[in-house]
Amino acid sequence: MPLQLAGWELKPEEMEEIARKLVRESLRLGRKPDGKFDSVRIAYNSTDPSCVEFALKFEEECWRVGVHTLLVPYSSLRSKLKFSITPDESLAEMDPLAEALAKTVDATVFIGEEDDPNWGRDLTQKIKLSAPNKQKLREIIDERKVRWLYVGWPIPGAAAGYGCSVEDFRRIFFNSIRESFSEKLRRLCSYYREALEGRDRVTVRAPDGTELTFEIKGRPVLVDDGLISDEDLARGDVGLNIPCGEVFLAPLEETAEGKIVFEHVVIPGFGKIRGLKLTFKEGKVVEYEAVEGREVFSRFLEANTGEKDRIAELGIGCNPGAEYTGGSIIVDEKIYGTIHIAIGNNTGAYHGKNKASSHLDMIKSMEKGGELIVDGETIMRNGKPVKQI
């Protein structure tokens, strides 16, 4: 049964129930095989009281099972200030504290959203200085199989940045959290997983001129259903999102060919793009244009390093409670009736080969004539499975 939420808000006891499920069942924190207890870094957005309250309850649940915790407040304003006033030489240097944590913790958790999604708009060169070290930290965490959890939270500042009312933002978030534990979500995930497993070639097609193909042969089909199972652990899949609800995989990185159009793309820290059209050749973005905001995409590419412009992921949204928020990717990529394509890093949980300082998800609604075709067989039409589930 889904968790019973109180309208659009979570009561303290409901927060406790979710925290207990995430700590004990999802991340499976507690005592390690060597008899010692896990350690976890918990970062949270400190600008919203309800987010702070949930972070504290999550930490308390960790304590109940003996887990060592480090609680780290976060805000976009502080990030902007840091990059604005820190000397360039320091930004380019590996943060020894961050490196020590990456080499030590058993799990890392982030709770919240950017309270200002555009905080990095005028700091491209500053952000670029730290990008190589960000990529290195990601590689350390991936290599160590550090468990990770991203809990999205409806931060009012994020709602304003995405152009969504706070009331709608909170309603959408908590509805999608409710559906994260539903039977319908699990059935949808099962359908798309089975439709992709053991297949070779995928085509995304839509009336807007989208015709993108890529190979998937040999790549595992992954399911974000809110739990890290024994099978996941054995395969090295150690991360999850809440809200959850997607089936995803890493395409073979040099096989993407063709064009794809995204009506809206939001890049946290950089801004919004309307009508982004990407052209792929041998897996890489070789051309891009947009109705509005082309320079946003340019700044994003300039600020990052590695295989930042190579195909990284195909994802299929399976959460019936999710709706478009205007840019909160943790919700938007889960919307039933959408797919998403990502470029950039896809090591670790994705089982891919791209190493990059970024991973950019771009959402595409398939509800108006879109088709997802696998080895010549249509598995999604107009955003819905072609078979009854």
C-alpha positions as CSV (number, residue, x, y, z in Angstrom):
1,M,0.0,0.0,0.0
2,P,1.2,3.6,-0.7
3,L,2.2,5.7,2.3
4,Q,-0.7,7.8,3.4
5,L,0.3,11.4,3.2
6,A,-1.7,14.3,4.8
7,G,-2.8,16.3,1.8
8,W,0.2,18.1,0.3
9,E,2.2,18.2,3.5
10,L,3.9,15.5,5.6
11,K,3.1,15.1,9.3
12,P,6.0,14.5,11.7
13,E,5.0,10.8,12.0
14,E,4.8,10.4,8.3
15,M,8.3,11.9,7.9
16,E,9.4,9.3,10.5
17,E,7.8,6.5,8.6
18,I,9.6,7.5,5.3
19,A,12.9,8.0,7.1
20,R,12.7,4.6,8.7
21,K,11.9,2.9,5.4
22,L,14.8,4.7,3.6
23,V,17.4,4.0,6.3
24,R,16.5,0.4,7.1
25,E,15.0,-0.9,3.8
26,S,16.2,1.3,1.0
27,L,19.8,2.1,1.9
28,R,20.0,-0.8,4.4
29,L,22.2,1.1,6.8
30,G,23.3,-0.4,10.1
31,R,26.1,-2.8,11.1
32,K,28.6,-3.8,8.4
33,P,29.8,-7.4,7.8
34,D,33.0,-6.6,9.8
35,G,30.9,-5.7,12.8
36,K,31.4,-2.0,12.6
37,F,28.6,0.5,11.9
38,D,28.1,2.4,8.7
39,S,28.9,6.1,8.3
40,V,26.8,8.5,6.3
41,R,27.1,12.1,5.1
42,I,23.7,13.9,5.1
43,A,23.6,17.1,3.2
44,Y,20.3,19.1,3.2
45,N,18.9,22.4,2.0
46,S,18.7,24.6,5.1
47,T,16.4,27.3,3.7
48,D,13.1,25.3,4.2
49,P,12.0,24.4,7.7
50,S,10.2,21.2,6.6
51,C,13.3,20.0,4.7
52,V,15.4,20.6,7.8
53,E,12.9,18.7,9.9
54,F,13.0,15.7,7.6
55,A,16.8,15.8,7.6
56,L,16.9,15.7,11.4
57,K,14.4,12.8,11.5
58,F,16.5,10.9,8.9
59,E,19.6,11.5,11.1
60,E,17.7,10.3,14.2
61,E,16.7,7.1,12.4
62,C,20.4,6.6,11.5
63,W,21.3,6.9,15.1
64,R,18.7,4.3,16.1
65,V,20.5,1.7,14.0
66,G,23.9,2.8,15.2
67,V,25.0,4.7,12.1
68,H,27.6,7.4,12.4
69,T,26.4,10.7,10.8
70,L,27.7,14.0,9.5
71,L,25.0,16.6,8.9
72,V,25.9,19.3,6.4
73,P,23.6,22.3,5.7
74,Y,23.5,23.6,2.1
75,S,22.0,26.5,0.2
76,S,22.4,28.0,-3.3
77,L,23.2,31.4,-1.8
78,R,26.2,29.9,0.1
79,S,27.4,28.1,-3.0
80,K,27.2,31.3,-5.0
81,L,29.1,33.2,-2.3
82,K,31.8,30.5,-2.1
83,F,32.5,30.6,-5.8
84,S,32.4,34.4,-5.8
85,I,34.9,35.1,-3.1
86,T,37.2,32.0,-3.1
87,P,40.6,32.5,-4.8
88,D,40.9,30.7,-8.1
89,E,43.9,28.7,-6.9
90,S,41.8,27.3,-4.0
91,L,38.9,26.4,-6.3
92,A,41.3,24.5,-8.6
93,E,42.8,22.6,-5.7
94,M,41.2,19.3,-4.5
95,D,39.3,20.0,-1.2
96,P,41.0,17.6,1.2
97,L,37.9,17.4,3.4
98,A,35.7,16.4,0.5
99,E,38.4,13.9,-0.7
100,A,38.7,12.3,2.8
101,L,34.9,11.9,3.0
102,A,34.7,10.4,-0.4
103,K,37.3,7.8,0.7
104,T,35.6,7.1,4.0
105,V,31.8,7.3,4.1
106,D,29.7,4.2,3.4
107,A,26.7,6.3,2.1
108,T,26.0,9.8,1.0
109,V,22.6,11.5,1.2
110,F,21.3,14.7,-0.2
111,I,17.9,16.1,0.8
112,G,16.4,19.0,-1.0
113,E,16.7,21.1,-4.1
114,E,18.6,24.2,-5.3
115,D,16.8,27.1,-3.6
116,D,18.0,29.2,-6.6
117,P,18.3,27.0,-9.7
118,N,20.2,29.8,-11.5
119,W,22.8,30.6,-8.9
120,G,25.8,29.8,-11.2
121,R,24.6,31.8,-14.2
122,D,27.5,34.4,-14.0
123,L,30.1,32.0,-12.5
124,T,30.9,29.7,-15.4
125,Q,34.7,30.2,-15.3
126,K,34.8,29.8,-11.5
127,I,32.7,26.6,-11.6
128,K,34.9,25.3,-14.4
129,L,38.0,25.5,-12.1
130,S,36.5,22.9,-9.7
131,A,35.0,20.6,-12.3
132,P,38.0,18.2,-12.6
133,N,38.1,17.7,-8.9
134,K,34.3,17.1,-8.9
135,Q,34.8,14.5,-11.5
136,K,37.6,12.9,-9.5
137,L,35.4,12.7,-6.3
138,R,32.7,11.1,-8.4
139,E,35.1,8.5,-9.6
140,I,36.3,7.7,-6.0
141,I,32.7,7.2,-4.8
142,D,31.9,5.1,-7.8
143,E,34.9,2.9,-7.3
144,R,34.2,2.4,-3.6
145,K,30.5,1.5,-4.4
146,V,29.3,4.1,-1.9
147,R,25.6,3.9,-1.5
148,W,23.8,7.1,-2.3
149,L,20.3,8.6,-1.9
150,Y,18.8,11.8,-3.3
151,V,15.6,12.8,-1.6
152,G,13.9,15.6,-3.6
153,W,12.1,18.2,-1.5
154,P,9.8,21.1,-2.5
155,I,12.0,24.0,-1.6
156,P,10.0,27.3,-2.1
157,G,13.0,29.0,-3.7
158,A,13.2,26.2,-6.3
159,A,9.5,26.6,-7.1
160,A,10.1,30.3,-7.8
161,G,13.1,29.6,-9.9
162,Y,11.2,27.0,-12.0
163,G,8.1,29.3,-12.4
164,C,5.9,26.9,-10.4
165,S,3.6,28.0,-7.6
166,V,4.7,26.8,-4.1
167,E,1.3,25.2,-3.7
168,D,1.6,23.2,-6.9
169,F,5.2,22.4,-6.3
170,R,4.5,20.8,-2.9
171,R,1.4,19.0,-4.2
172,I,3.3,17.5,-7.1
173,F,6.3,16.5,-4.9
174,F,4.3,14.8,-2.2
175,N,2.0,13.1,-4.7
176,S,5.0,11.7,-6.5
177,I,6.4,10.5,-3.2
178,R,3.1,8.8,-2.5
179,E,3.2,6.9,-5.8
180,S,6.9,5.9,-5.2
181,F,5.5,3.1,-3.0
182,S,2.5,2.1,-5.3
183,E,1.8,-1.1,-7.1
184,K,1.0,0.7,-10.4
185,L,4.6,2.1,-10.4
186,R,6.1,-1.3,-9.9
187,R,3.9,-2.8,-12.8
188,L,5.0,0.0,-15.2
189,C,8.7,-0.5,-14.2
190,S,8.4,-4.2,-14.8
191,Y,6.8,-3.8,-18.2
192,Y,9.5,-1.5,-19.5
193,R,12.3,-3.5,-18.0
194,E,11.1,-6.6,-19.7
195,A,10.6,-4.8,-23.0
196,L,14.3,-3.6,-23.0
197,E,16.1,-6.6,-21.6
198,G,18.2,-8.6,-24.1
199,R,17.5,-6.1,-26.9
200,D,19.9,-4.4,-29.2
201,R,18.6,-1.2,-30.8
202,V,16.4,1.7,-29.6
203,T,14.7,4.4,-31.7
204,V,13.0,7.5,-30.3
205,R,10.6,9.0,-32.8
206,A,8.2,12.0,-32.7
207,P,6.4,14.3,-35.1
208,D,8.6,17.3,-34.1
209,G,11.5,15.8,-36.2
210,T,12.9,13.6,-33.6
211,E,14.6,10.5,-35.0
212,L,17.3,9.2,-32.7
213,T,18.7,5.7,-32.7
214,F,21.3,4.0,-30.4
215,E,22.5,0.6,-29.4
216,I,22.0,-1.0,-26.0
217,K,23.3,-4.5,-26.5
218,G,24.9,-5.9,-23.3
219,R,23.9,-3.1,-21.1
220,P,21.9,-3.9,-17.9
221,V,18.4,-2.5,-17.7
222,L,18.1,-0.8,-14.3
223,V,15.0,0.0,-12.2
224,D,14.6,2.9,-9.8
225,D,11.9,1.6,-7.5
226,G,13.0,3.0,-4.1
227,L,14.9,-0.1,-2.9
228,I,18.5,-1.4,-3.1
229,S,17.9,-5.2,-3.4
230,D,20.4,-8.0,-3.0
231,E,20.4,-8.2,-6.8
232,D,21.2,-4.5,-7.1
233,L,24.1,-4.8,-4.6
234,A,25.5,-7.9,-6.4
235,R,25.5,-5.9,-9.6
236,G,27.0,-2.8,-7.9
237,D,23.8,-0.7,-8.2
238,V,24.0,1.3,-5.0
239,G,21.9,4.4,-5.5
240,L,18.3,5.5,-5.5
241,N,16.0,8.5,-5.8
242,I,12.9,9.6,-3.9
243,P,10.6,10.3,-5.7
244,C,11.4,7.2,-7.6
245,G,9.9,5.5,-10.7
246,E,12.0,5.0,-13.8
247,V,13.6,2.3,-15.9
248,F,16.9,3.4,-17.3
249,L,20.1,2.2,-19.0
250,A,23.3,3.4,-20.5
251,P,23.4,3.3,-24.3
252,L,26.6,2.2,-26.0
253,E,28.4,5.6,-25.9
254,E,29.5,5.9,-29.6
255,T,26.3,4.7,-31.2
256,A,23.8,7.6,-31.0
257,E,22.8,8.9,-34.4
258,G,20.2,11.4,-35.4
259,K,18.2,14.3,-33.9
260,I,16.1,14.9,-30.8
261,V,14.0,17.9,-29.8
262,F,13.2,18.8,-26.2
263,E,10.5,21.3,-25.6
264,H,12.0,22.5,-22.3
265,V,15.4,21.9,-20.7
266,V,16.4,23.3,-17.3
267,I,20.1,23.2,-16.3
268,P,20.5,23.9,-12.6
269,G,22.9,26.8,-12.0
270,F,22.7,27.9,-15.6
271,G,19.1,28.6,-16.7
272,K,16.3,27.5,-19.0
273,I,16.2,26.5,-22.7
274,R,13.2,26.3,-24.9
275,G,13.1,24.1,-28.0
276,L,16.5,22.6,-27.7
277,K,17.4,20.5,-30.7
278,L,20.5,18.2,-30.5
279,T,22.2,16.4,-33.3
280,F,24.2,13.3,-32.4
281,K,26.9,11.6,-34.5
282,E,28.9,8.6,-33.3
283,G,27.4,9.2,-29.8
284,K,28.4,12.8,-29.4
285,V,26.5,16.1,-29.7
286,V,27.9,17.7,-32.8
287,E,25.3,20.5,-33.3
288,Y,22.7,22.2,-31.2
289,E,20.2,25.0,-31.6
290,A,17.3,26.3,-29.6
291,V,14.3,28.6,-29.9
292,E,15.5,30.4,-26.7
293,G,18.5,29.9,-24.5
294,R,21.1,28.4,-26.7
295,E,23.8,30.3,-24.8
296,V,22.7,28.5,-21.6
297,F,23.7,25.2,-23.2
298,S,26.9,26.7,-24.4
299,R,27.8,28.0,-20.9
300,F,27.0,24.5,-19.4
301,L,29.3,22.8,-21.8
302,E,32.1,25.3,-21.2
303,A,31.9,24.9,-17.5
304,N,32.3,21.1,-17.5
305,T,35.0,18.6,-18.4
306,G,35.3,15.1,-19.8
307,E,32.6,13.4,-22.0
308,K,30.1,16.1,-21.1
309,D,28.5,16.1,-24.5
310,R,28.2,12.3,-25.2
311,I,25.1,10.2,-24.7
312,A,24.9,8.7,-21.3
313,E,21.4,7.5,-20.5
314,L,17.9,6.6,-21.7
315,G,15.3,6.8,-19.0
316,I,11.5,6.0,-19.0
317,G,9.3,7.8,-16.5
318,C,7.0,5.4,-14.6
319,N,5.6,7.5,-11.7
320,P,1.8,8.3,-12.2
321,G,1.9,10.9,-9.4
322,A,4.6,13.0,-11.0
323,E,3.8,16.2,-13.0
324,Y,6.0,18.8,-14.7
325,T,7.4,21.2,-12.2
326,G,9.3,23.4,-14.6
327,G,12.7,22.0,-13.9
328,S,13.0,19.8,-10.8
329,I,14.7,16.9,-12.5
330,I,14.1,14.4,-9.7
331,V,10.4,14.7,-10.3
332,D,10.3,15.6,-14.0
333,E,12.3,12.6,-15.1
334,K,9.8,10.3,-13.4
335,I,6.7,11.6,-15.2
336,Y,4.6,8.8,-16.7
337,G,4.4,9.4,-20.4
338,T,7.9,10.8,-20.8
339,I,11.4,9.6,-21.6
340,H,14.6,11.4,-20.9
341,I,18.0,11.4,-22.6
342,A,21.1,12.3,-20.6
343,I,24.6,13.4,-21.7
344,G,27.7,13.3,-19.6
345,N,28.9,11.0,-16.9
346,N,27.4,7.4,-16.8
347,T,29.9,5.4,-14.8
348,G,28.9,3.8,-11.5
349,A,25.2,3.1,-11.2
350,Y,24.7,3.4,-15.0
351,H,27.4,0.8,-15.9
352,G,28.6,3.0,-18.7
353,K,32.0,4.3,-19.7
354,N,31.7,8.1,-19.9
355,K,33.7,10.1,-17.3
356,A,32.6,13.7,-17.0
357,S,32.0,16.3,-14.3
358,S,28.3,16.6,-15.3
359,H,25.2,14.5,-16.0
360,L,22.5,16.4,-17.7
361,D,19.0,14.9,-18.0
362,M,16.6,16.3,-20.7
363,I,12.9,15.4,-20.5
364,K,10.8,14.6,-23.6
365,S,7.0,14.2,-23.5
366,M,5.9,11.3,-25.7
367,E,2.2,11.9,-25.4
368,K,1.6,13.6,-28.7
369,G,2.6,11.0,-31.3
370,G,5.9,9.9,-29.7
371,E,7.1,6.3,-30.2
372,L,9.7,4.3,-28.4
373,I,10.8,1.4,-30.7
374,V,13.0,-1.5,-29.6
375,D,14.4,-3.8,-32.3
376,G,11.7,-2.7,-34.7
377,E,8.9,-3.3,-32.1
378,T,7.0,-0.3,-30.7
379,I,6.8,-0.6,-26.9
380,M,5.5,2.9,-26.1
381,R,3.1,5.0,-28.2
382,N,1.7,8.4,-27.1
383,G,3.4,8.0,-23.8
384,K,1.7,4.7,-22.9
385,P,2.7,1.0,-23.0
386,V,1.4,-0.7,-26.2
387,K,0.3,-3.7,-24.1
388,Q,-2.1,-3.8,-21.2
389,I,-0.4,-4.0,-17.8
